[in-house]
Amino acid sequence: MRLAIPALALAIAVSASAYAKDPKEIVIGTSAGPYADQVKLGIKPILEKQGYKVRLIEFNDYIQPNFALAEGALDANVFQHIVYLTKFSADHKLALTDLVTVPTAPIAIYSRKHKALAEVKAGTTVALPNDPTNQARALVMLDQLGWIKLREKFDPVRASERDIAANIRQIKLLPLEAAQLPRALDDADYAFINGNYALASRLKLTDALAKEKVSANYVNRVAVRTADKDEPFARDIAAAYRSREFLAVTNKYFAGYAKTDYQLVLEGTAPAKQASLP
C-alpha cells in the first residue's frame, strides 16, 4: 500500500534535510509527547554539551517518521518498538536499524465512562489500535482480562482479530489509528492507548485501569539508517541514552516508565548480564 506524506510534513522534512548534512547537527524525528520530551529534557542537552546542534521534528502519526529517516530528512527517529520497525522496514524496503532502547510508556486501557473494568457487559465498545503490532498488544491484554479468548498457540506478536476464538464478554472492537484513540474516549466505553499518545493528551499513566507489562518486543528504540549505525553522531546518541545523566532525567520526569536494561544496571537493580544492548 502506498502511503502519501502530507505536503506540509514533507516540506518540513525536506527543510530538515538541509540541516542534516552538517556532521555537528542532528535532526531527530519523534511523535509528539513523552519521547519528544525525553529528547528535549535529556538527550538534547547532553548532545549540545558535546558541540552538536539538535533539531527536533514532531510527527502526528507512525508512518512519516520512518519515510523521513530513510529519505535522509532525519538523522534518527524515536517512537517505535522493534516489532513495528522490523515489519515497516520490510514492507517498504527501507534500510533502517534500531540503535538503542529508551524508557517506554506502556500501552494501557482507559475510560471516561467507567471507573472499573468490572463494568464491562455485552455490547461494551472497546477502541484499540488498528496497526497490526499494537493491536496485537491490546488483544493479548483483552485475553488476559478474560474479555476474549485467543486461539491456542497464538503468536502474541502477530495476534489479530482472526485469532479470537471466543468473545467471552461480547464486546464490540473498534480499530482506530493510534493517534485517534484518546479522542475515542468520548464515545467508546474503553480505549487502549499507546503511552505516548496518552501522555500527549494529558492522560496520566496512573489514570489507566490496566497497563501492560512491557516486554522486550515493545520497548521503544531509536532508529537510524543502517549505513549510519556506526557513525559518530549515532554512537553519541546511544551514549546519551545510556548515561547516568539521562537516568537522572528519567527518574525525575518519567516515573512509571519501563526503564531500559542498562538503566537498571546503572541503578544496581538488574544483573550485569542484562546490560547487553540492541
N, C-alpha and C positions, 0 to 999 in steps of 0.2 A: 504494500500500500504506500503510495506516495503521500508525504506529509508536507504541506506548504507552510513556510515560515512567514508570519505576518510581516508586512512591509516595514513597519516601524521597528520591530525587533531585528529584522535583517539589517536595516540601516544602522542600528546601534552596534550590531555585531561587526559590520564592515568598518564602521568608525573605530571600533576597538582594535581591529586587526592592525591598524596603523601604529598603535602603541605597543603591540606585542613584539615588534621587531627589535626593539632595544633590549639587550640582554639583562639590563637592570630594571626593566619594567615588566611587571607580571599582571596579566589580566585574568581574573578568576570569575567564573560564572557560577551562579547558585540559584536555588529557589528562594523566594522571599521568606523570611522567618529565621529560625534558630541557626541554620547553617551559615546564613549570611551574617548573623550576629556573632557567630564563632570567629569568622574571618575578621570582622570589624574590631571586636574586642580583644581577640587573642593573637591571631595569625598575622594580621596586617602590621601591628606594632612591632612584633618580633622581626619580621622581614624588613621593615623600614629601618630598624636599627642596623641592619646589615647593608644598608645603602640601596635597597630596592624601592621603587615606586609601585604601589599596589593599587590597581583599579578593580572595582567590584561591579559586576553586572548581574542584576537580579531578573530572573525569568518567572513567568507565572504558570509554567507547565513543565512536564518531564520530557518533552520532545526536543525543544530548541537547544538546550544546553549541550547535548551531545553532537548535534549537527554543527553548532558554532565552534565547538572544540575541534572536531575533525577538519573543519574548513580553515582552521588557523586564526579565527577571530578571538579565541580564548587560548590561554596557556594551560589552564586547568579548570575543572569544574568540581563541585562538591554538592551532591544532592541525592545520590543513588546508592543502592546496595549492589553486591556482586552479581546477584541473580539477574537483576534488571540490566546492568551494564553488559553482561555477557550475552544475553538474548538480544538486546537492542543492537549491539555491535555486530553480531552475527547476521541478524535480519537485514541490516542496512549496509553490511560490508564496510564497517568503519574500523580503522586500526587504532583502537583505544585500549588503554591498560589501566588497571587500578594501581594506585601509588601507595596509599596509606589509609588506614581506617580512622574514623573520627567518632567522638561521643555521639550517641544516637538516641533520639527520642522515639519511643515505641509507638506502633500503631495501637489504637485503643478505641473502645466503644463509648460513645457519649449520647446523652439525651437531654432535651429541654422539656419533654413531655412526661418523663418518668423519672422517679427518684431511685429506682432499683431495677435490676434485671428480672427480678421475680414477677414484675408486672406484665411480662410477655404473655400473649394469648394468641389464639387463632386470628389471622389477619393482620397481625403486627407487621408494620413496614420497617425494613432494615436496609438502609443505604450502605453501599460498600464500593470500594474502588473497582473500576472496570478494566484496568490494565492487569494482565494475567498474573504477574508476580505478587502484587499487593492484594489482589482478590484472593489468591491462594492463602495468604496470611489471615485474612478475615474469615474465610471458610474454615480454616483449621481452628480458629478461636470459637466459631459457632459450634463446631463439633465438640470442642472441649466444654462448652457451656451446656451441651445437651439439647441445643435447639434444632440441630440437624444431625444426621448420621452419614458420614462419608463411607464409601465402599471399602471393603477390606483391601489392605495393601496399597492404599492410595499414596501418591507421591506428594508430600507436604509442600514441596517447592512448586509443583505444577498443578495442584488441585484446582478444579474448575467446577462449575455448576453441574457438569456431566457426571461428576464423581459423587453427587448427592444420592445416597441410597434411600434415605428416608427424611422427610421434612417433619420431624417429630412435633414441633410446635406450630406447624402450619403457618410459618411466617412468609411474608412476601419480600423477595430480594429486589433491590433497586440499584443496579450497577450504574455508577456515575463516574465521570472524570474526577480524579483525586482532588483537584483544586476546588471542585464544586461541592465537596462533601460537607464542609462547615455550614454552607447555606442550606443544605438539605435538612439540617436540624429543625428548621422552621416547619417542615412538612412531614418528614419521616418520624417514626416513633424512636428509632435508634439509628446511629450512623457510626461506621468505622472510619476514623480519620487518621491519616498519617501524622506523625508528631509535628513535622514542620508546618503543615497547613493548620493544624490545631492551634499551635502557638502563634502563628501569624494572624489567626482570627481571634486572638486574645482568650482562647481557652487555656486552662491550666491542666497540666498533667494530672494534678490531684482532683480535677473535675471528672475524670474518666470513671465509668462504672466498672471497667475491667481493662487491664493492659496486658499486652503480650510480654512474654519473657523473650527478649531479643536474642535470636540465635546468630551464629556466625554468618549464616546466609544473608541476614538482613541488617548487619552492621553497615552503616553508610561509609563511603570511601571518597577520597579524592581521586579523580581520573585525569589522565594526561594522554596525549598522543603517544602511541607505542614508541615511536622514534625518539621521543623526548624523555623517556623514563630515567635515563642516566645523566641528563643534562644538569648543570649546577643548580639552576633555579628549581628543578624538580626535587633534587636532594635537599635543598634548603627548605622547601615547603614541607617535605616529610619530616625533617628535623624539627621544624617549628611545632608541628602537631605532637611530636614525641617528647617535647621539652617539659621540664618542671614548671616553667613559666606558664605554659598553656594549661597544664594540670591545675595550677592555682586559679586560672580564669574559669576552668570548667567547674571547680568546686564552688566558686563564688557566684557564677551566673547560670549554671546549667545543672542544678541539683535535680536528681531524678532521672537523668540520662544514663544509658548503659555506657559505662566507661570502656575504653579500649584495653586490650590485654597489656600493652606497655604502660598505660596509666596505672593499672592495678599493680604492676610490678614496681613502679616508682613509689607507690604508696605502701608497698610491702604486704599487699593483700592477695597476691597471687604468686605461685611459684615461678621462678625464673624461666622454666621451660615453656611457659605460656607466652613468653615475650616475643616469639617468632613473628615477624612482620610479613604482611601480604606482599 
